[in-house]
Amino acid sequence: MPLSASSRGDRSASGFVSLLSDSGVPLEDIARLIGHSGTAVTEAVYRKQIRPVLLQGAAAMDTLFAR
């Protein structure tokens, strides 16, 4: 069954978010690049794709507070 234009667009956006996130692009920049005015929608819709960025942020905080 062929994908609808909407499904193809959603998959393209997910791939785009994944690539940016895996490359270490900050969440705020990813949100802006995909047309979101803030990060809440980006986090809700693309939570699986942005997980590496969130984990890196958590690790950085752990390092800062471990001192």
C-alpha distance (Angstrom), angle and dihedral (degrees) to the residues before:
residue distance angle dihedral
M1 . . .
P2 3.82 . .
L3 3.76 119.3 .
S4 3.77 118.1 -109.7
A5 3.79 118.1 -119.0
S6 3.80 88.0 -105.9
S7 3.81 92.9 53.4
R8 3.80 92.1 47.9
G9 3.80 89.5 50.0
D10 3.79 92.0 49.5
R11 3.79 91.3 50.3
S12 3.78 91.8 47.3
A13 3.80 91.1 50.7
S14 3.81 91.0 48.4
G15 3.78 91.0 51.1
F16 3.79 90.9 47.2
V17 3.81 91.6 50.7
S18 3.81 90.9 47.1
L19 3.79 92.8 51.8
L20 3.79 92.7 47.9
S21 3.78 93.1 45.8
D22 3.81 93.6 47.2
S23 3.80 88.4 50.7
G24 3.80 91.3 56.3
V25 3.80 98.2 -108.0
P26 3.84 108.2 161.4
L27 3.80 116.6 -106.7
E28 3.81 91.6 -118.7
D29 3.81 90.6 57.9
I30 3.81 92.6 46.5
A31 3.81 90.6 51.3
R32 3.78 91.9 50.3
L33 3.83 92.9 46.8
I34 3.80 93.1 54.2
G35 3.79 93.2 46.1
H36 3.78 102.8 -100.8
S37 3.80 118.0 139.4
G38 3.81 92.3 -146.0
T39 3.78 140.0 8.2
A40 3.83 100.2 -102.9
V41 3.82 95.8 83.4
T42 3.80 91.6 41.1
E43 3.80 90.6 52.9
A44 3.81 92.9 46.1
V45 3.80 97.2 46.5
Y46 3.80 100.3 35.5
R47 3.82 100.8 30.6
K48 3.83 93.1 132.5
Q49 3.78 92.5 50.1
I50 3.83 95.8 48.0
R51 3.78 97.0 46.1
P52 3.83 94.1 103.2
V53 3.81 90.7 56.3
L54 3.79 91.9 49.8
L55 3.81 92.0 47.6
Q56 3.81 91.0 50.5
G57 3.80 89.7 51.4
A58 3.80 91.4 49.6
A59 3.81 91.2 49.0
A60 3.80 90.6 50.3
M61 3.82 90.7 51.8
D62 3.80 90.7 48.7
T63 3.80 89.3 53.6
L64 3.79 92.8 48.3
F65 3.80 94.9 49.2
A66 3.81 94.5 42.0
R67 3.80 90.7 69.3
